[in-house]
Every structure is written in structure tokens, then in C-alpha cells.
Amino acid sequence: MKEAANLKWERLDKLNTGLTLTEKLHPYVVFLPSEEKEKILSAIFGSKAAVDLLRFALRQGVSKNIYQRDLFKKLNYSNKTIIENLKSLTKLGVLNEDMEKNEREGRIIWIKVYQLTDAGKWFALLLAEEKELSEKEKAEILQSLFRTYVKMTKGLAEEIGINKKMLEDIFKEEMK
């Protein structure tokens, strides 16, 4: 079994060695949990409201809190539609939900707050135009993407019996 997998990878390597891209590609990759990928993609890209919610998160900064009240004000959807999308995206791990304690007019109130998860940031970034991102955000994205990719590649290599040294050699060659 490992021999067949190695042969498949060798063929892929031969195909990719001379590959040159003639067009500029969108530079982002999204890692999906295999069991939930169809639900996640459908929840996000099957709903204009979910896409607009991610675009909202991009405009304000992918690491900033998302408040329901801001979504109600800025997005042209019913409160019910926004809440349903927030619940769905939270359940699928695209958003984290939390409560924030605020004081208003001498009273303490709790406000529901959302934040993009790492996976949620990747989805939001699929919608981003490169010019919308600061150099700092681009650097953070690249570092995060590279770290995740290396971890996943290492795990896959171990799973199918590929020598990590070969991957290290490829990395060194490409970084010259």
C-alpha cells in the first residue's frame, strides 16, 4: 500500500517539477475538516447573508469582535436571518461566540460577541482582495498558512510513509 502511495506521489512530483504558472492565482488556501466540509461550504457560500457577514468581518479587521447590533445596523437582512447565520457559522466552527460585560447607564449588560476562528479567517480571506489587506495582515496570513501547511504535510507524510527528509530537501531546494 505504501509503495502505491509513493508511486502516486512520485508521479505527482514529476508533474509538478516543471510546472510554471502563467496567471496570477488567489494566494489563499482553506483547510477544511473532512467530515464537515460540505456543510461548512454550503453554509457560507450557499447564503449571501453568510458571505456578507464574512465581508463585514474583513472590513472591520479579521481579528476584531463582531457584535450582533453592528450586523443589524450594517447588513440589509432581518435580525432573524442574521441570528440564524451566526448560529450556523458558530456551530460549524467558523465563528466563536462569547459574552462581553458592558456598563451602560449605570447598569451592567451582557452583549453577545462573535469572532472569526482560524478557519473562519481563512474563509473570510477567500473573499478578500489583496489590496484590502495591510502588509502586516499579509505577513501574518502567510506565516499562519505556512505553519498549518507544514504541520498537515508532515502528518500526511507520516501517515503514508513518506520520508520527512525528502520533504525537507524539497523545501531547501525551493527556498534557494
C-alpha positions in Angstrom: 0.0 0.0 0.0 2.8 2.4 0.9 4.6 1.6 -2.4 1.5 2.6 -4.4 1.2 5.8 -2.4 4.8 6.6 -3.0 4.5 5.9 -6.7 1.5 8.2 -6.9 3.4 10.9 -5.1 6.5 10.4 -7.4 4.2 10.9 -10.4 2.7 14.0 -8.9 6.2 15.3 -8.2 7.3 14.7 -11.8 4.2 16.6 -13.0 4.8 19.5 -10.6 8.5 19.8 -11.0 8.3 21.7 -14.3 5.0 23.5 -13.6 5.1 27.2 -14.2 2.0 29.3 -13.6 1.3 31.9 -16.2 -1.6 33.6 -14.4 -1.7 35.2 -11.0 -3.6 33.0 -8.6 -5.6 33.8 -5.5 -2.9 33.2 -2.8 -5.1 31.6 -0.1 -5.8 28.1 0.8 -8.5 26.9 3.2 -8.1 23.8 5.3 -11.5 22.0 5.9 -12.4 19.4 8.4 -13.2 16.4 6.2 -16.5 15.4 8.0 -18.0 18.9 7.9 -16.6 20.3 4.6 -19.9 20.2 2.6 -21.9 21.7 5.5 -19.4 24.5 6.0 -19.1 25.3 2.3 -22.9 25.2 1.9 -23.5 27.3 5.0 -21.1 30.0 3.8 -21.3 30.1 0.1 -24.9 28.9 -0.1 -26.0 32.1 1.7 -25.5 35.6 0.6 -26.1 36.7 4.2 -23.2 34.5 5.4 -20.9 35.8 2.7 -21.8 39.4 3.7 -21.2 38.6 7.3 -17.7 37.5 6.4 -17.1 40.6 4.3 -18.2 42.7 7.3 -15.6 40.9 9.4 -13.0 41.7 6.7 -13.8 45.4 6.5 -13.5 45.8 10.3 -10.5 43.5 10.6 -10.5 39.7 10.8 -9.3 39.7 14.4 -11.8 42.1 15.8 -15.0 41.3 17.6 -18.2 41.1 15.7 -21.3 42.5 17.5 -24.8 41.5 16.6 -26.0 45.1 16.9 -23.4 46.2 14.3 -24.6 43.5 12.0 -28.2 44.5 12.4 -27.3 48.1 11.6 -24.9 47.5 8.7 -26.3 44.5 6.9 -29.5 44.6 4.9 -31.1 41.5 6.4 -33.7 40.8 9.0 -32.4 40.2 12.6 -33.7 36.6 12.3 -31.6 35.9 9.2 -28.5 37.4 10.8 -29.0 35.4 14.0 -29.7 32.1 12.1 -26.4 32.6 10.1 -24.5 33.5 13.3 -25.8 30.3 14.9 -25.0 28.2 11.9 -21.5 29.5 11.5 -20.8 29.1 15.2 -22.0 25.5 15.2 -19.7 24.8 12.2 -16.7 26.4 13.9 -16.4 29.4 11.6 -17.2 31.7 14.4 -16.6 31.7 18.2 -19.4 33.0 20.4 -18.8 34.7 23.7 -20.5 37.2 26.0 -18.9 40.6 26.9 -19.8 42.5 30.0 -20.5 46.2 29.5 -21.8 49.0 31.7 -24.4 51.3 30.2 -26.3 54.0 32.1 -25.2 52.5 35.5 -26.4 49.0 34.6 -24.3 46.0 33.7 -25.4 44.3 30.5 -24.1 41.3 28.7 -23.6 41.6 24.9 -23.2 38.7 22.6 -20.0 38.9 20.7 -18.5 36.8 17.9 -15.0 36.4 16.5 -13.8 34.5 13.5 -12.0 31.3 14.3 -8.8 30.5 12.4 -10.9 28.6 9.9 -13.3 31.5 9.7 -10.4 33.8 8.9 -9.4 31.6 6.0 -12.9 31.7 4.7 -13.1 35.5 5.0 -9.8 35.8 3.3 -11.1 33.9 0.3 -13.3 36.9 -0.2 -10.6 39.5 0.3 -8.9 41.5 -2.4 -5.2 41.6 -1.8 -5.3 45.4 -1.9 -7.7 45.4 1.1 -5.1 43.8 3.3 -2.2 45.6 5.1 1.3 44.3 4.7 1.2 43.2 8.3 -2.0 41.2 7.7 -0.4 39.6 4.6 2.7 38.6 6.6 0.5 37.1 9.3 -1.6 35.2 6.8 1.5 33.8 5.0 3.1 32.7 8.3 -0.1 31.1 9.5 -0.7 29.4 6.2 2.9 28.1 6.0 2.8 26.7 9.6 -0.5 25.0 9.0 0.6 23.6 5.7 3.9 22.2 7.1 2.0 20.6 10.0 -0.5 19.0 7.7 2.1 17.9 5.2 4.2 16.3 8.0 1.2 14.4 9.3 0.3 13.2 5.8 3.9 12.1 5.2 3.9 10.1 8.4 0.6 8.6 7.6 1.5 7.3 4.1 5.2 6.6 4.9 7.0 9.3 3.1 10.4 10.1 4.4 10.3 13.6 6.0 13.9 14.1 4.8 12.7 14.1 1.2 10.2 16.9 2.1 12.9 18.8 3.9 15.2 18.5 0.8 12.4 19.8 -1.4 11.8 22.7 0.9 15.5 23.6 1.0 15.7 23.4 -2.8 12.7 25.7 -3.3 13.9 28.2 -0.7 17.2 28.8 -2.6 
